[in-house]
């Protein structure tokens, strides 16, 4: 049995505060993220609320959400060099994740440090379980100066529901 790491727990809590109101409980898409301004229903698309999909590369990952299908297109387009970052818990990632994605768990003590070590000019697609926690991470990455970052609307659930490729195992970390 491992000893409790009280210092690590406190550091993790402080990291979450530094990220600015990162929502963790359940990664529930029905609850608005506190880091994102609430939208008027008239502003949302009736076809797919909260999903911003651009047809050109210039606006594709500008802090918005994209569909699982669009994320798959970006990740398989070799000329874009987009990277999926899975922020779920380790066991969830190991049970199934996007092939080639890197694991950067939002609950890890060194999450903020590892996030800040990533090249800011690269394209990142953030994925959590349902799509809400990833919204907060995208918002905060944008504030940190990342130029091309977005997340998958509906998260891992949407990816899996579309029958897109998955793999198991520990994968890689940045």
Phi and psi in degrees as a GROMACS rama.xvg file:
@    title "Ramachandran Plot"
@    xaxis  label "Phi"
@    yaxis  label "Psi"
@TYPE xy
-78.8959  143.924  UNK-2
-69.7432  152.524  UNK-3
-68.3983  142.303  UNK-4
-112.29  77.2428  UNK-5
-59.1916  -42.6725  UNK-6
-60.6389  -41.1279  UNK-7
-66.9218  -37.7538  UNK-8
-64.8195  -41.2699  UNK-9
-66.2494  -42.6721  UNK-10
-61.8854  -39.7963  UNK-11
-63.5979  -42.0468  UNK-12
-64.2611  -41.3642  UNK-13
-64.5294  -38.0369  UNK-14
-60.9464  -41.3559  UNK-15
-65.5295  -38.0776  UNK-16
-64.4819  -39.961  UNK-17
-63.8539  -33.137  UNK-18
-69.3975  -15.7476  UNK-19
84.8621  77.1622  UNK-20
61.7916  46.7329  UNK-21
-72.4683  126.529  UNK-22
-89.3204  122.125  UNK-23
-110.95  -38.0378  UNK-24
-55.6557  108.496  UNK-25
74.1289  -11.7572  UNK-26
51.0093  49.3328  UNK-27
-87.1668  117.017  UNK-28
-70.3566  -13.977  UNK-29
-79.4392  -15.984  UNK-30
-98.6925  130.173  UNK-31
-67.8522  143.17  UNK-32
-72.8572  132.888  UNK-33
-66.973  -20.3929  UNK-34
-83.0583  -5.94365  UNK-35
-118.625  133.89  UNK-36
-64.2912  143.411  UNK-37
-67.7821  145.632  UNK-38
-105.637  147.087  UNK-39
-74.5717  140.362  UNK-40
-56.4898  -30.9981  UNK-41
-67.3139  -25.0248  UNK-42
-78.4821  -22.161  UNK-43
-85.5538  145.06  UNK-44
-67.8077  135.738  UNK-45
-72.4621  -23.4754  UNK-46
-77.9115  -43.4045  UNK-47
-151.419  87.0178  UNK-48
-60.4205  143.706  UNK-49
67.5157  8.22773  UNK-50
-105.143  121.286  UNK-51
-110.926  115.54  UNK-52
-122.084  122.056  UNK-53
-103.699  148.239  UNK-54
-86.3883  -20.7285  UNK-55
-107.832  158.276  UNK-56
-62.2412  -33.392  UNK-57
-55.7395  -35.0228  UNK-58
-113.928  10.5942  UNK-59
-71.3111  -38.0337  UNK-60
-125.661  63.0555  UNK-61
-109.118  38.4727  UNK-62
95.4282  -1.87048  UNK-63
-93.1153  -177.59  UNK-64
-99.8408  147.332  UNK-65
-126.701  158.949  UNK-66
-70.5796  161.644  UNK-67
-61.1047  -38.9316  UNK-68
-63.392  -43.7219  UNK-69
-66.0797  -38.9949  UNK-70
-60.7141  -42.6468  UNK-71
-61.235  -43.5818  UNK-72
-57.9846  -46.6802  UNK-73
-64.6237  -43.0054  UNK-74
-71.2579  -24.9359  UNK-75
-96.8447  -3.20895  UNK-76
-85.6078  103.821  UNK-77
-62.4181  -23.9858  UNK-78
-77.5897  -14.2479  UNK-79
-89.6739  -30.4632  UNK-80
56.4401  45.8836  UNK-81
-83.2185  146.929  UNK-82
-123.82  130.5  UNK-83
-87.0666  134.357  UNK-84
-118.84  117.3  UNK-85
-93.5876  123.505  UNK-86
-108.634  11.2262  UNK-87
-73.1517  -174.554  UNK-88
-72.7181  154.594  UNK-89
-54.2465  -45.9218  UNK-90
-64.262  -34.974  UNK-91
-66.873  -43.3711  UNK-92
-61.7745  -45.9339  UNK-93
-64.8034  -31.8337  UNK-94
-71.6849  -25.1514  UNK-95
173.348  131.753  UNK-96
-153.248  169.076  UNK-97
-65.7295  129.734  UNK-98
-56.2646  132.899  UNK-99
82.5678  -3.78474  UNK-100
-70.9359  156.517  UNK-101
-106.036  150.004  UNK-102
-97.8466  125.401  UNK-103
-142.091  78.9645  UNK-104
-63.5058  127.391  UNK-105
-64.7216  -21.4274  UNK-106
-89.2538  -4.48199  UNK-107
-72.8268  144.013  UNK-108
-59.9434  -32.6435  UNK-109
-98.7158  18.075  UNK-110
-53.3669  -53.243  UNK-111
-62.935  -42.5719  UNK-112
-61.7906  -47.686  UNK-113
-66.6846  -35.2619  UNK-114
-63.2845  -44.3991  UNK-115
-67.7933  -18.8288  UNK-116
-81.543  -12.3968  UNK-117
-73.4175  144.604  UNK-118
-62.283  126.661  UNK-119
-71.9728  -19.9855  UNK-120
-88.1001  -9.097  UNK-121
-75.6133  166.265  UNK-122
-98.5099  128.283  UNK-123
-125.582  136.88  UNK-124
-116.732  113.424  UNK-125
-91.5214  137.697  UNK-126
-136.425  132.166  UNK-127
-120.271  -159.526  UNK-128
-72.6707  -50.4098  UNK-129
-118.491  -18.2121  UNK-130
115.446  3.88577  UNK-131
-94.9935  -45.9954  UNK-132
-63.4788  -37.3544  UNK-133
-62.395  -30.8826  UNK-134
-60.6421  -44.0427  UNK-135
-66.0744  -39.8423  UNK-136
-65.4947  -42.669  UNK-137
-60.0497  -46.0797  UNK-138
-57.3708  -46.9689  UNK-139
-72.7963  -33.1124  UNK-140
-65.1939  -39.4282  UNK-141
-61.3165  -42.4504  UNK-142
-64.589  -28.0948  UNK-143
-82.0981  -2.83487  UNK-144
101.455  9.25216  UNK-145
-73.4303  128.334  UNK-146
-87.7226  -22.217  UNK-147
-140.966  90.566  UNK-148
-142.015  139.165  UNK-149
-152.015  178.121  UNK-150
-136.969  165.862  UNK-151
-88.4702  120.012  UNK-152
-62.5397  124.69  UNK-153
86.7018  -6.4781  UNK-154
58.6545  -148.919  UNK-155
-59.5108  -37.3669  UNK-156
-57.259  -44.5877  UNK-157
-67.0082  -41.8436  UNK-158
-58.4995  -49.5467  UNK-159
-64.8973  -41.54  UNK-160
-62.426  -29.0031  UNK-161
-82.5246  -3.74141  UNK-162
71.7878  24.9445  UNK-163
-75.9561  158.489  UNK-164
-59.1601  141.723  UNK-165
-135.441  155.776  UNK-166
-137.749  159.774  UNK-167
-109.648  164.45  UNK-168
114.58  -176.347  UNK-169
-78.7182  -20.7835  UNK-170
62.0192  -143.017  UNK-171
-131.752  162.943  UNK-172
-125.653  153.733  UNK-173
